[in-house]
Every structure is written in structure tokens, then in C-alpha cells.
Amino acid sequence: MNQPSNEYWAERFAQLEALAHELGMEIYVEVQKGYQRAVKELIRELAEWYSVILEDDVSYAEVKKLLTNKQADDFRMDVDDYIRMASQAEIAESWQKSLEKAAARQRITRLDSIMIRLQQHIEMLFGKQEELLYDGLQKLYEQEYYHTAFEIEKGFGVGHEFGGVNTDKLEAILKKPWAPDGANFSDRVWKHKDNLVNTLKQELVRAVIRGDDFRTATKNLSDKMNVSQSAAGRLVMTESAFFASKSMADCMEEFDVEEYQFVATLDMRTSTMCRDMDKKVFKMKDFAPGTTAPPLHCHCRSHISPYFADAAVSERVARGQDGKTYFVPSNMNYRDWERVYVKKEISLEEWKKGVSDSRKDGIINVDDNIHLEQAKKRDHKIMINPIAISKVPLVKVKGLSTAECERIQMEHKDLLRIAMEDNDSNEVLSIMSLKNGSTVKVKGSEDGVNAGINPLAVELYRHAEDNELAYLHNHPSTNNFSLADISTFLQLSGIGLMSVVTNQGKVHILKKGAKYDFAQNAKLFTELLGNFKSKRITHDQAVLYFFKDCAKRGIYYEDNT
């Protein structure tokens, strides 16, 4: 058996890092939603405080006045609700006791009342944030652990019975500090909360002393919340990087891997410290995130991969607790490996029979045909700028959840960013699995991008189910879909969704529906292509005519322009 090169391992584990990054982004999206809800609640509370309590008479003397009897009664009723909500959400007992003391107070100032109301929303925000991180990081660790096992076994074509994720050990990892500050992710969440509460309280007092009106006060508090949201993003992505790195290392140790190499993502954004660490080799016993392993800093995109010198590596990874080995087919994907060897839902023989039964005549040669090339430009290339990226909209697509649509929006922004920073605003293709979230990005030229030259893209397509993949790419000109795009969309059964995001941030989306009729669409496309080649219609006319009544042929077309 050929020994895979260390470059092979670096490339395969780069995909695992990308998957971990995407999972981290999913957590952050939910954290962002929490901040957005909290900001709305803070604004609502401030609006009532300014108009009803203060009656727009803003001064320090006014806010130090006591609430009226009715206002105090209403406040205590709200605090009783806060206590119930905090208890149900398992918010820190210290805050619940603070609420109980507030409810028992006979005299309370206007300022104290709003401070308690604002802090309640912040406590609930961070309680949910801790829950999201706990669940998300646990899921990330488990997925990266099993993906690591899959890559090692598939790389050598052999494997062994292994114990899998130890839940007690994972629980200990979640609670154990890993950085020099001696804090775990939960500690950091609540420290961040305390800082935000103090900041908001200080800002509100300053606003009152300055005599800020409602609009100015809410803007300043919203700005503070945005700073906090950015800090939460850094925390999420740094913790995600740690748990990804830790899960890979733990799995490698179970497979008796003795050394690993530090692999940096080398581009214009790579930090100096990661560049200096790139390709450095360490013993597994020296694995130390933040020192000899990622993450070395916030938003670290480096990863580790197995390193083998000249040992008999196939024997090394084949030793199981009982010495039992098994064959891992080269065409088996992760989901099937998980079903056969981890969850044991089906046997290897049943899987082989399923693969045989699912083969169809006329399989498209992926290497020859995954070629997203636009028709010749009719407009000049538009250079991408940050404003265009920020304007990329959230497009609601029929049949997709809000979370999936948000994921596509993030991918659109990310591929534009890559095109802007690292590809001279030329085409970038992101192939994303709508089933498991894995992605592969391919850079192209101004005129097109060929996914067939990228082995990871080819592999992703070959193992995809019908309609599993989303093909997302930018057009350097202001063009809509090209005929070449539509041809690819129709021919490749694995593609369920295709999008074009222009370099100005406008989005067009095609999606195959449940009633998608390949024969009907292919017939119309062939006719339009013939008319275009004979110059009876223009390229744009052919494209627009294809979109006309496309829903009747089982294709949904979304256009935010």
C-alpha cells in the first residue's frame, strides 16, 4: 500500500479546519441573533423610561428621584417575572438573589429601576450565549473527532475498532482552562458579561449627566453592544479553533500517531507567528494549544495534521485494542463510514450493495464538465470593495430554512472577500453541501472558474447525493447567470442550488424543486442555445427566456435586484 505524503495529510486536515470554522460561524450567527434581540429590548426599556418615567426631563437630579407608588408596584411585578425567567434559564444564583433583594425594597430610584431592567436582558443574553457555546463546542469536538478518524482510516485504507468520544473526558475538556489566563470558555463568557454590564451602566449615567436625548442615548448604548458582539465573535471563533485542534489531537493519539505538524493557512492574512510555525513538527506529548498548536491568536486559521517520517504507518494506524483491522473503501464518504463503523446502522456488505444499486447510466465526467465559465463579458470587470460585501442581502429561498439562507449569505460575503483580497476581484466558487455544511473553495479567472481542477471539489461532487450541493460563485461583471452556468446547473444531478453574487453585491439564485423536470428543462435549454449560436437571439435574451415560467418546470429563480 502506498504511504500517503505529509502534504496529503495537510490538505485533508485543512478541510477539517474549514469544517470547524463553519461550525464556529454557525454558533456565532446564533450569538448575533441574541444580541439583536437584546438591543431591541434595551431600546424598548429606554424608550419607556425616557417617556413615561422621566417624561423626557433628563438630568441627574431627576433620575435619583424615587419611583411613584404605582411605578414601584409595576416594577416589582416585572422583577417577579425576571426571577421566574432567571430561574428557568438557570441564570447565576447571584443575579437571582439580587432580583429578590430588589423586589423586597420599599424605595427604589428611577436610575436603579432602569439599571436592573437593562441588566436582566444582559443576564439572559449571556445565559443563552453560554448554552449555545456549550452545545456548539461539544458538537464541534465530536464531529471533528470522528472526521479525523475517518480521514486517517481512509488515507491508509485500513482501520481499527476504536473507543470513540469519551463523554466524561469531553465534559472535563469543556470545563478545563486551556489558555494562560486560567479561564475556561464559561468563565470568559461571564467575565465578558460583567464588563458589558459595567460599561452600559457607566454609559447610562454619563448620558444622564450630559442630558442626552433618547436617540443619542440609544445610539451610544447600541454602539457598546456592537463592541461586545464583536468580542463575543472573537471568543466563539477562538474557542472553536481550540476544540477543533484538541479533538484532532485526541483522535490522533487514539490511533497511535506519534507526531503532528503545524500547518498554517498561507495567504495575505496569515499572521507572522503562524507563518513562523508553518510545517514545524512536534511530538504528540508536546501538544499545547496556544504554544505548539493552534489557536495561537484570535481568528487563528491554522491547524494540525498527522506527521509520519519513514515508519510503517499503515501498521501504526491499524492497531486496535483487540488487534482487529478492517478495509475502508476509497469511495466511501464520511456519512457512510459513520453509519457502518461508528453507529453500526448497516454492515459493510449492505453499504456495498447500496452503492451498487444506486449507480446510474450516463454518469457525467466531473473532471470534464464542472466548468463554470461565463459567456464573453459585455461589461468591464467591477472591482469588489467592502461596501459591496456589506450589502450582500439575505435572500429567502423556497424550501430552505432561515439558518440555511443565512449560511448562504455568509458564504456569498466570504467568497467576495476572498476574491477581493486574494484573487484580483476575479471569480471564486464555493461548493457547499446543504446536508453537512462542508465547503470547498476554488479560485478562477475573470472569465470563469473550473472546479474540475480541484481534487477536493471533484471528490465532494462524486460523493454527493442528488441536489445536495450549492454552487455559489461571483461574476466580476454585472452579469446574471450565463448559459454555461445554466448548463452546469441542469447537467450535474448533485447540484440542487446555484447562485451568482455580482461584484456589486447583488444576488441571483436558482434552485431545483420537488417537481424539477430534467428532460423538459434540457429540451428548452437546447433550443435556446441553438438560437443563440445562430444569432437569432442574444445571450441575455436566451437566459431571460429560460427563466420565464421556470417554476412550472420545477426550478425556482430568486433575484434580489
N, C-alpha and C positions, 0 to 999 in steps of 0.2 A: 504493500500500500504506500502511495506517495505521501511524504510528510508535508503538510501544509506549511507555507512560509510564514514568517512572523508578520510580513506585510499583509498576508491573507487575514490573520487574526486581527490586526489593527483595523482593517477595513470592515470586517464583520462586526467588531465591537463598537465601531463608530456608529453603526446602525442602532445598536442598543442604546448608546448615549443619546442618539436622536429621539428614540422612543421615550426614554426617560425625560428628555426635555419637553416633549409633547405632553406627557402625563403631568409634568410640573405646570405647564401652561394651562392645562385643564383645571388644576386646583386654583391657579391664580385667577382664572376667569370667574370662578365662583366667589373668590375673595373680593374681586372687583364689584360683583353684584351686591355683595353685602355692604360695601362702602357706599354704593349708590343709594341703596335703601336707607342707610343710616343718615346720609346727608339730607335726604328728603325729610326724614323725621326731625332732624335738628332744625331745619329751616321752618318746619311746621311749628315746633315748640317755640322758636324765637319769634315767629310771626304773632303767635297768641300772646306771648309775654310782652312784646312791644305794644301791641294794640290794646289788649284787654287789661293787663296788669299795670303797665306803665302809662297807658293811654298816650303813648308817644312823647312823654315828658322824660327824656333821658338825662339823668345826672346821677352822680354817686350818692347824693343825699336821698334821692327818690328810691334807688334800689335797696337801700339799707332800711327802708320802712318795712313794717310788718305787713303780712297779708291780712286782708279783712277776714272776719269770721267765716263768711261764705267761701272766700278763696282758700282759706285754710282747710275747710271741710272737703272741698273739691280736691285739694292737693293730697289729703290723707287717703281719700278713696283711690286716687291714682297710685299712691305708694303701696296700698294694699295689693293692687293689681301687679305692681312691679315685683313685690315679694313673691307672689304666686308664680309669675313668669320666671323669675330668677331661680326659684326652687325647681321648677320643671326642667329648666335648661341646665341645671346643676352648675350654676354660676358660683364663684368663690363664696364660701361661707362668710368671709369678712364683709363682702358687699351686702349680703342678705342681712347681717346684723346692723350695718349702717342704715339700711332701709327701715328696719324695725325701730331703731332709735329715732329716725326722722318721723315715723308715723306717731310716735308717742310724744313728740314735742308739742307743747301748747303754743309756743310762739315761734314763728319762722319768718325770716325776712324774704323779700321778693328775690334778692340775689341768691339766697340759699335754695330757694324753691327751683329756680331755673338750673342751678348747678346740679342738683340731684336729678332733675329730668334729663339733662344732657348726658350725665354720667351713666344713667340707666341704659340709654341707647348704645353707648360705647361699650359697656359691660356685655350687653347682649351681642354686639357685633363681634367682640373678641372671643366670647364663648363659642360662637358658631365657627369663628376662624380656627380656633384650636381643634374643634371637632373635624373640620374639613382637612386640616393638616394631618391629624392622627389617622383618619381613614385613608386619605390620599397617599400618605407616605407608606403606610402598611401595604396598600395595593401596589404601589410602585416597587417596593422591595420584593414582594412575591413575584410580580411579573418579570422583573429584571433577573431574579434568581433563576427562574425556570427558562427564560430566554437564553441565559448564559449556559445552562446545562444543555439546552438544545443545540446551540452553536458549537459547543465543544464536541458533543457526540456526532453531530452531522459532519463536522470538519474532518473527523477521523473515520466516520462510517461505522463506528462501534460505540458501545456504551455499557453502562453497568447499572444495576439496581442501586438507587441512592435514596437517602432518607427524606429528601425534600426540605421544605422550610420548617424549621422548628419554631412553633408558635411562642413557646416560652422564651426562647432566645431572641425572637423578634421583639417581643414585649420589652425585654431588657434593653435591646438596642434603641428602641423608641424613647426609653427613659434615661439612657446613659448619655452624659455630656461627651461631646467629641472635640470641641474647639477649646482653645486656651482659656476662654472666659469661664469655663466650668459650668456652662448652662446648656440644657437640652432645648429642643425646639419649643416645648411648652413654656419653659422659663422665659425664653425670648419673646414669645407672644405676649405674656402678661407684663413683662418689663416694658415692652412697646406700648401696651395699653396704658400703663401708669404714666408714661411720658406724654402720651396723647391727651389724657385727661388733664394733666397739669398744664399742658400747652393751651388747651381750649379754655380752661378756667382763667389762666392769665390773660389770654386774648380777650375774653369777655369783659373782664374787669377793666382792661385798658380801653376797650371800646366804650364802656360806660363813662369812664373818666374823660375821654376825648369828646363824648357826646355824639358818637357815631349814630347815624340813622340806620334803619333796619337793613337797607340794601347794602350799605358799607359793611355792617357787622357780619351779615351772612356771607358776603364775598370773602372776607378775611378768614372766617371760620372754615369755609369751603376750601380755601387755599391750604389751610393747615391739614384738613382731611386728605387733600390730594398728596401732600408730602408724606403723610402717614401711609397712604395707599401704595406709594412708590416704595417705601421702606418695607411694607408687607410683601411686595413683589420680590424684592431682593431676598427676604427671608425665605419665601417659598422656593425660589429657584436655587438658592444655596443649599437648603435642606434636601431638596430633590436630588441635587448633584451628589451630596454626601450619601444618601440612601442608595442611589444607583451604584456608586463606587463600592460601598460596603457590601451590597448584595452580590455584585460580581466577585469580589474578593472571597466572600464566604463560600460561594459556589465553587470557585476555583480550588479552594482548599479542600473541599469535599472530594474533588476529582484529583487530588494529589498533585495539582500544579504547584511547582516549587518556586517559580519566578514569574514576575509580570513586568511589562514595560509601560512607561508613562507615555501616552500619545496625545499630543496637542492638536487642536484644530487650527491649522496654519492658514491664516488669511490676514487681511489688514487690521482686523480687530483683535488678534491674538495678543495677550499680554506678554510683556518681556519675561516674566517669571515662568510662564507656561512654555514659551519658546525655548528658554534655557533648559527646561526639564524634558523636552521632547526626546523620545527614544531612550531615555535613561532606564536601566534595568535594575530591579530590586528583588530581594528575596521576599517571599510572601510573609515571612515572620516580621519583616520591617515595614509592612503596610501601615501607613499612618496618614489618614486624610488631613490635608492642610499642610503637610510636610513632604511626604514622599508619594502622596497620591492626591487626586482631586477630591474636593474642590480646594484650589489654592486661594481663591478670592471670590467675591460676589459675581454671579453670572459666569462662572467658570464652565467652559465647554469641553475641557479635556476629559479623557477617560483612561481606563487601564485595559490591557488585553493580555492574554497568556503569552509567555515567552518561553521558547524551547531552544536550547543550544544544539546539541547533537545527540541527545538521549533518544531511546526508543519510545517516542512519545505516544505511539498507539497503545503500547502496553501500559504506559503510565496512566492514561485516562481510562483504560479498560478494567482496572482492578476495582471490583466492588467488594462490599462487606462479605459477600458469600462467594466471591470469585466468579460470579456469573456475568457473562457478556451477551450482547445481542447486536444484531445488524441494524443499522439505521439507513434506510434507503435514501439515496441522494436527492430524489424528487419529492421527499416528504416535507411538508411545511410545518411550521411551529404548532398550529392548531391541531393538526392530525397527530403530531408527536405527543402533544399533551394528552389527547384522548387515548392514545394507545399505551403510553409508558407512564404517565403521571396519574391521570384519573382512571385509567384502565376501563374505559367505557366500551371499547371494542378491541378485538385482537388484531395482531399484525395481519393475519390472513384475511380478516374481514375488511381491513383497510385496503389491502392489495386488490381484493375483489371489487371494492367500491371504486378504486381508481380505474380498473379495467372497464367496469360497466359505464363509467362516466365519460369515456373517450368518445369523441365525435369525429366524423369525417370532415375533412376540409379545414383542419386547424391552420390558422394563419401563421405564417413565419414571422415571428415577432421581430427578429433582428432586421428583416427587410421592410417591415411595414409600420412599426411605431416611429413615424417620422412626421412630426407636426411642423410642416413648412408652409408659411403663408404664401398667398399669391403675391406677385411682384408689387412692391409698395407703390401706392399712388400718392402718399403723403410723406413728408420728411419725418425722420425719427424725432420723437419727443423725449427730451432728457428728463428723467424722473427727479423730483425734488421731495423733501419731507412733507410739504403741504399736500401734495398729491397722495402720498401714502396715508396721511391722517384722514383724508377724505374718503377713503375706500369704505363703501357702505356695507351695512349688514343687509343681505338680500334674503328674504323669506322664500324658501324653495319648497314647493309642494312635496309632501312625503318625507321631509327631513325635520327633525326636532330643532328647537331653538338652539340647543347646545351644539348640534352639528352645523347649523348655519353660522354660528359664532366661530366655530373651528375653521370653517372655510374662509370667513372674513379674516381671521388671523393669518391663515396660510397666504391669502392674497397680499396682505401687508408685508409678510415676511419675504415672499418671492420678489416683490417690488424693491424691498430694502436690499436684498442680495444683488438684484440686477443693478441698482443704483451704486452700491458700494464696491461691487466686485465684478461687474460684467458690462460696464460702459453703457448701461441702460438697455442692453440687448435682452433677448428672450431668456427666461428661466422657466423651467417646467417643474411643477411639484406634483408627483404622483402619490396620492393618499388613499389608503384603504379605509373605506367607510365602515368596515367591520371591526378592525382592531386599532386603527389610528396610525399605523406605521406609515412613514413617508420616505420618499427618495426624491432628491432634487437634482436636476440636470441643467447645466448652463448651455446656451446656444448662441447663435449669431443674431444679427439684426433681422435676418430673413427667416429663421426657423430654429428648431431645436430637435435633435434626433435622440430619442430615448433609447434606441436600439444599440447605441454605442456604450451604454452604461450597463454593465452586467447585473448590478443590483436592481436596476429598473426592469430589466428583462426577467430576472428571477421573480420579482414582485408580480409581474403580469402573469407569468406562467403558472403561478400557484394561486392566482386569484379566482374567485368564483364569479359567475355571471353577474354583471352590474355592481361588483364590489368596489371598483376603483373610481376615484375622482381625478380627472386630469385638469390641473389648474395651471394656466400659463399667461404671461403678459404679451401684449403686442406693442412693439416700440412705436408704431404709428397709431393713428386714431381709429384703426380698422375694427370692425365687428369680427365675427367668426369668418374664416376663409373657407373656401371649398375643400381645401386639404384638411382643415380641422373637421369639417362635417364628415368627410370620407373616413377619417380615423375613428370618429365617434360611432359611425354606423358599423364599420367592419369588425372592430375589436369588441367581442362579447363581454370582456372583463370590465369595460368602461361603462359605468352607469351614469356618470355626470361629467360634463366638461365645462370649463369656464374660460373666458377671456377677461382679464383685467387690463385695461389700457394703461399706458404710462401716465395718463392724467387721472387715474383712479376710478374710472367708470367700469362697471361690471356687466357682463353678459353671461348667461348660464343656460346650458342645455341639459335636460335630464330625461332618461328613459323611464316611462311609466309602466304600470302593470299591463297595459294594453299595447305596448310597443310592438309594432309590426315591421320586422326587418325587411321582408320582401316588398312591402308597399313603399317603404321609405327608400330602399335601394333602387327600385324602379324609377321613382320620381327623380332621385339624385342623378341617375344615369342619363335621363332625358335632359335635365338641366345642364349637366356637364357637357353633353353633346352640343346643346345650343350655344353654350359659352365658347366652346372650341371653334364652332363655325361662325362665331361673332354675331349671332343673331340677338344675343343679349349680353350685357356686361357682367363682369364678375359679381358686382354688388347686386344686380338685379336677380341673378341666379340664387344668391344667398337669401335675399329677402323673400323670393318666391318659395323657397324651401320652407321658410319659417311660417308662411301663410297656412293657416289651418293645421299646423303641425300637431296640435293637441289631438286632433281626430286620428292621427297616425300613431298616437301613444308617446309623443315627445312634448315635453314642457319647455317653453322658452321664457326666460326671465330677463328683463332688460331694465336696468335702473337709470338709463339715460333719458 
